[in-house]
Every structure is written in C-alpha cells, then in structure tokens.
Amino acid sequence: MKVGMKSFGKFFIGGILFFSISGCKSRSDSGKNLIWSDEFNYKGLPDSSKWNYDVGGHGFGNNEAQFYTQDRLENARVENGNLIIEARKENWEKSQYTSARLLTKGKFSFQYGTVEVRAKLPKGRGTWPAIWMMSENMEKWPDDGELDIMEHVGFNPGFIHASVHTKRYNHIHGTQKTDTLIVKDASEKFHIYKADWTPEKIDVYIDNQKFFTYENKENTDESWPFDRPYFIILNLAVGGFWGGKEGIDDTVFPQKYYIDYVRVYQNRK
C-alpha cells in the first residue's frame, strides 16, 4: 500500500490473469499451525489486544483524502461475524472523508508463514482497500520492505494487485514487482487472499489461485528485506495518487470493507 540469521518458524507477539470464483471458508493448511487469528466472533470495537490504529489526515505518503479515526464505531466495528471498515463522506478534522487503518504493530508480528484473509471489498471510484505488511522495526521505506497482499482501486473494479517494495524494487522508481488477477465479483462475494512467505520466496493467492511470486534470487538486503518480523495492516483509503487517479465519486459513500477473518500459520517443527 505505499508509502541477520534466518530462523524458519519464528514469530513475535506484542501479465494479468483472469479468474472468478466464489470464496468459501478456508481449511487449515496441512502441516501448519495456526499461531494467531482474529475470527471477529464478537461485537463492538476491534479487539484492542490484537489491533492498533493509525490516526490522522496527513495523506500517509499517498496524498490520501481520508482522516483515519480511532475507536469510532462508524469507521471500524465488528458485527455479524465480520470486521467492517467503513469509509464515509463527512467533514472531520479538515478532511472530507473518514475511514480506519488497523494494524497489529506492537501487538503481533512474525517472520515467515502464511497469512490468510477472507474479505469482501468495497467498490466505487476513489476507494482503495488493502491487505499488506511492513517491518515491525521499520526505519526507512522502502529499504525495510513492504508486502502488498491485496490492493484494489475502485476505478478499475475487479483488478486485484499484489506487490513487493524494496530498496531496489519500488514504485517510486517504477521498478516494483507486481502482478494482477481479475476477480469480477470481488465486491459482491467473499474471497480468500493469502500470502505464503518463506526465506526463499513469497507467493500470493486468491482462493488458492497463485498469481504472484517474488523470489529471493539476488540474496541482498536491497532486493530481499523480508528476513525480519512483519506486522499486518488492513485499511480502506479514499483517493490518493493511485486510488484517486480518476477522481472520487462522492455518491458511492458510505462504502464498507468486510473482513471475515485474519489467520496466520507457520510450519510445524
């Protein structure tokens, strides 16, 4: 979403393809342990033992138009078994839109494993939902890396993007590594967005259809910073350099981003 020694199984707490298939409840990956999850089987604000918030309206490096709020049910709440991140057209702290950005930074991070998120995306020009990851000890972007498991810009409905950003490969220089899968009903049905991360490569899937792979071919920090703990981010941006490239359609708001669950697995030892 813009802006050491390897120990397998370590975790820390504290070209376009065309594809369309209905998402279903995931089975646990054979041979893997579930090490962290939020099933959203409660009601109210997101679980504060698992999620923090980014707060503000300063554009977050992308010239985004929304103000991200904290502990506000209108923008982030759990109901009927889903986390709902809602973008609204309303004046708030000098911004014209509100939304939320939830992250596990400071609560949970991990190194290598499988991230699985079952979600139904918002729609409409100007919306920009994402599932992504960054380094728990981020010092400089993009040197410390970024993994975008899912990005969707509303002016191009159904086009789901996965990317990595590193010091050598990033969107500022137009060298980011990325790929796209078309899921025509991404805003009508739930689908499973998944990333498998090992010391050798990162694979990204939608409903078990692999469409993006980034391999550790060069074995340098500039191209592979993915050997450190990362945390998870869920957000719904409005506008921005990419999400607002073709403007913002105010008639589509409010828009809801539904997340059924977030699960993290690691290989059994």
N, C-alpha and C positions, 0 to 999 in steps of 0.2 A: 504494500500500500504506500509507498513513498512517505516518501520523505527522504605447545603442551603435549602431553601424552593422551592418547585416546583410550578411554576405558568403556567398552561396549556395555550398555545396560545401566548407565549412570543416570540418576535423576536427583532433583533437588526440590524440596518443599520450601516455602517461606519466600508454415504448414498448418492448416485448420482441419480438424476432424469434425464430422457431423455425427451427432449422437443424441438420442432422446429416449429415455426410459423412466418409468416411474420409480422413485426412490422408495425403498422399503426398510424396515428395521434391520439394522446390521447384526450379523452374527459375530461373536468374538473370534478374532483371528486365531487359528490353530497354532499352538505353541507359544502364545504370547500371554503375558499377564496384564490385566488392567491395573495401572498404577495410580490413575487419577481420573475423575469424571465429575460432571455435573449433569444429572438427568432432568433437572428442573421439575421435580415432582413435589414442589411446594408452591406457595403463593406469596406475592409481595415483591419487595426489592430483591435483586440478585444477592446470593449468599455472600456476605461480606468476608467470610473466612476463605473464599475462593477468588473473589474478584475485587479489583481496584478500578478506579475511573481515571481517565484523562479528562481534564476540565479546561474549558476556555473557548475563545472565539478568535484565535490569532492565526487561523489558516493552516496550522500544523504542517508547514512546509509545502503545501499544495494549493494555497490560495482558496481553501475551502470556505464555504459561506456560512456554515452552521456554527452554533455555540454548543459545545458538549457539556451537558449538565451532570450533576452527581446526585444520587439518592432522590431522584424525581421520577415518580411512577409514570408520568406522562411520556417519558423518554426511554425508560428501561424498567421492565417489570416481568414477573413470572406469573403465568396464569394458564390454566388448562394444559399443563404439562410442557409448556414452551416458554423459553425466554423470548420476549418481544422487545426489540429495539425499534423505537418509533421516531421517525423524522417528522417534524411539524412545522408548518408555516406560521410563525408567530414572532413578534419582536421580543428579544431577550438580550440584555447586555450589549446593545448596539448591533446585534445580529438580527437577521430576518427569519432565521430558521433555528430550531433546536433539534438535538439528537443526543446519542450517547456513544461512548467508546469505552468498552470494558476490556480489562487486561489482567492477566494473572501475575504480572511482575510483582515481586515481593511476597507473593503467596505460593507460587508454584512455578518451577522451571525444570527442564530436563534436557538430557543430552543423548540423542539417538532414540528412535522409537517410531511409533505410528500415531498420528493424530487423526481423529475421525470426528466429523461434524455433520449432523443431519439438519438440513436447513431448507427453508423456502424463502426466496429472495423478493425484495420489493421491486417495483417497476416504475417507469416514468422517467422522462428526461430530467437529468440533474441528480438522480440518485446514484450512489456509489458505495454499495456494501462490500465488505471484505472479511476474509478469514486469513490471518497472517501471523508471523512470528518474528521476534527480534531478540538480540542478545540480552541476557539478564544484566550484564555489566557493560552495556553499550557506552562507549566513549566517543566514537566518531562514526557517523554514517557516511558512506556505505561500507567503510573498512571492516566493521564488525558484523556485517551481513544482514540480510533480510530475506525471508522466505514468504512469498505470497501464494497461499494455497488456493484461494478463490478471490477474484475481483470481477465485478460486473458493473458496467456503466450503462445507465438506463437508456441512453440514446441509441444503444446498439443491443437491443434485447436478445437474450439467449446466448450471447457470446461470453463464455466463461474463460478467464485468463488465469494462468499460473506462471510465476516468475521467480527468479532469484536476482538479488542485487549484491554485488561485492565491489571491492575497490577497483578491480579490473573490469568487471562487467556490471554496468548500472545505467539507468535510464537517463541520467544527466548527460552521459556521453553517447547515448543511443546504442549502447552495447549490451544492454540487459539480456539475459537468457530467458526466453518466454515461449509459451505456446498457448493455443486456444482450442476449446472444444465447444461446439454448439449444442446447447440443451434447450430445445424450443419451449419447454414448459417449466423452466426454472423458477418462474414467478407464480406458477399455478400449483405445482406439486413439490413435495419434499424430495431432495436428493442428498446423497452422501458424498461429502467432499473429504478426501483422505490424502495424507502425505506419509510415505514411508521414508525414514531418514536413517541412513547408516553412515559409517565412516567413508564408504566408497561412493555413495550416490544418494540422490533424493528423487523419488518417484511420486508423481501426483496423479490421483484418480478421481473420477466421478462415477459413482455406482459401480466400482471395480473396473471401469474402463480407463486404463492408463493412457494419458495423453501428453505428459511432460516428464522428462528425465534430465537431471543435471548431474554429471559425473565429476568426481574428483580426479580429473585427468592430469592436471598440472601439479597438484600437491604443493601449492604455495598458499600463504596467508592471503595474498592479493586476490586469488581466484577461489579459495575454499576457506572461508572463516567459520565454517559450520562444524567446529570441533570444540564447542563450548555450550554451556546451558542456554536455552532459549525459552522465552515465555510466549503465551498465546494472546492474540488480540482479536476482538470482534467489534466491528464498528459499522456505522452507516453514515457516510459523509454526504453532504449536499454540495453540488457544484465542484469547484476546483479546476485546476489546469486540465485534468482529464475528464472527470465526472461532469464538469460544466462546459466542456468544449463546444457543445451545441446549445448552450443556454440551460435555463431551469424552467420547467413547466410548473408554475405555481398551482395549477388546477389539479395536480395529481396528489397533493398532500391532504391529509397525513398519509404516510407510507409506512408499512410495518415489515420488519425483517424478523422472521420466525426461526428460532433455533431449538430443535427438539432435544439434542444432547451434544455434549462435547466429551470425548473419551480419548485417553492416552494409554497406549500399550507399550510394553517392552518385551523383548525376547526372554523366555525363561532360561535361567542359567542351568 
